[in-house]
Amino acid sequence: MKKLVVIMFCMAAMPAFADDYGYGYDTTPRRDNYIGVRLHQNERIAFGVEFDNGDDTKLRDDSMGFGLAIGNRLTDHIKIEFETAYTYGGEEKYGNDYDFDIWSNMLNVYLYQQFGGAVEPYAGLGIGVSGIWGNVSGKMNTSDSTADMSWSAMVGVNFALNQRIDLNLGLKYQNYGDIDMTNGDGTHTTTEIDATEIYIGAAYKFGL
């Protein structure tokens, strides 16, 4: 919650930040394309496990991940981006050790407002496919992998360190999808994976 408050404060203070640092509102050259890297922290990534006998449990884990992005500013207020990212998580519970690895590939669309090239608040939606690898050992002994539809929603702000480099701070909710696994004794489980993530990144902007 505190991290969310910090992000909202940054977004509210952006016009004043732009003025204080002397950025003119019509002097920044357009940089249509960018490539970037991101580190994200999953705030209690959730694994909702449902058994075929009607029982269910929820596993939660703090974890880290990283990603790469390449994007293009289609207009002064819309940009589109491809993002590929890896994350992991799991927990030991009820005699089982649950482990999950996730590789997500997302197409993100953002609405943004640039204040003189100094600061840029944005909101976005993403849709894509995640590869999910699951392993359970202990009382159960099963592993499987799948690809499932993913979606995300994010808000954040870019800070221009100079005309080429941006610092990016954001908050994202992502539903990674479901994975079905069957134990050797026929026990069947379905696990839905979603997370609220804080991320920080850097991007290099260039024009063609």
N, C-alpha and C positions, 0 to 999 in steps of 0.2 A: 504493500500500500504506500509506503514512504517513497519508493522508487517511482510509482505512478504520480505522486504529488510533485516530485522533482521534475518529471517530464512535462506535466501540465504547466508548472511555473516557467519552465524554459520557453514553452510555446507562447505564453502570455507576454513574456518579456522581450520577444524577438524584435518587434518594431523599434523599441527603445535601444536595444543592442545595436541595430543597424545604424541608427542615428548617431549614437555615441562613438562609433568607430569610423564615422565619416564616409559611409558608403552612399553614393548617389543612387537614386532609384532608377536611373536609365543609363548607367555607365558600364555595366558589366557585360562583357562579350558573351555571346551564347556558346555554351558547350553542350552540343547535342548528345554526345555519347559518353558512357562511363563504364569502368570496370571497378569492382571493389571486393573487399574481403570483410567478413563479419564474424564476430564471436558472440555467442548467445548463452545465457544462463536460463535453464528451465526452472521456473519457480514451482516446485512440487509437481513435476510431470506426472500425469495420472494414467494408470492402467486399470481400466474397469473390466474385471474378469468375471464372466458368466459361465457357470457349469450347466451341463445339460440336465442335471437333476433339479434345477431351479435355484440352487444356491448361487451367491455372487459375493465378490469381495473387491476392494479397490486398493491398489498399491500406489504409493506416491514416493517420488525420489527427486532430490535436487541433482542436477547434472549440468554438464557443459557440452557445447557443440560448436561447430564452425561451418562457414559456408562461403561460397563465391557467387558473385552477381555480375551480370552485364546488362546494360539498359540503354534506352534512348528516350530523349525528351521529344515527344511527338509535337507538342505545342507548348505555349508558355505556362500551361496549367495541367497538362496531362503527360505522364511518362509511363513507359512500359518496360518490364524487366523480366529476365529469366534468372532464377535463383536456384542453386543446388546446394544442399546442406546435409550434414551428418549430425545425428544426436544419438544418445543412448540413455538407458535407464533400467531400473529393476529394483527388486527388494527380496529379502528372505522373509517368508510368512507362512505360518501353518505347516512347517516342515518342508516347504518347497523353496527353492532358489529360482526366482524369475529374472531373466535377463532379456533385454530387447535392444536391437540395433536398428536404426531408422535412417534411410537415405531419401530425402524428399527432393522433388524436382517441381518447381512452381513457376507459373506465369503470373506475375503481379502487375496490377494496374493501379497507379497512384493519381490522386488529385493533389496539387501542391500550389503554394503561393510563395513567390520569391520576393523578399524584401531587399532590393538593392544588391543582390548577390551575396549578402552577408549571412542571412538566415533564411531557412525554407521549411516551414511546417508542412506536413503532409498527412494524408489518410489514404489507406489502400486496401484492396481485396486481392486475394490470390486463389488460384485453383490449379491443381496438378495431380501428380501420382507419387506415392511414397512406396519404396521398397522396405518391407518390415521383416526382420529376422527375429524369431522368438525361440527361447530355450528354457525349459523348466526341468529341474533336477531335484531329486529328493523322494518324497512319497509318490510324486508323479515323475515320469521320465519321458519327455517328448520335446520335439523341436520341429520347426516348420518355417517356411518363408512364403511371402505373398507380395503382391503389388495391389494397392487400393487407392481409391480416389481420396485426395486431400483438399482442404480449403483453409484459408487463413484470413484474418483481419488485423490491420496494424495502424498505429499512429506514431508519429515521431517528428524529428526535426533534423535537418542537415545544417551544419555550420561550415561556411566556407573559410578554410584556413588561408587560402590564396585562390588565385584564378583557376588553379588546376586540381587542388586537393580539397575534398570535403571530409568532415568528421560527421558521422551519423549516429544518432541515439534514438532508440525506439522501443515500443512495447507491442508485442504480437500475441494473439491467440491463434493456435493452430490445432486443427483436428487432423491427425495423421492417418486415420482410417482404422480398420479392423483386421485382426489376424485370427484364423481358426486353426486349432491344434487338436489332435486326437492322440491320447495316450495308448500305450500298448494293451491296456486292459479294456479299451473301448471308450474310456472317459473322454468326453468332448468339451472343449472350452472355446469361448469366443472372447477376445480381448480388444476393447476399444481404447485407443491411445490419443490423448490430447494434452496440451500444455499451454501455459501462459509464460511467455519468454521476454526477458529483457535483453536487448542486444546493442552492441556498439560496433561500429565499423568505420572503414575509410574507403574513399572512392577517388579514382583518378579520372578527371574529365578531359575529353579531347574532342575536337571537331574535325570533320573530314572535308 
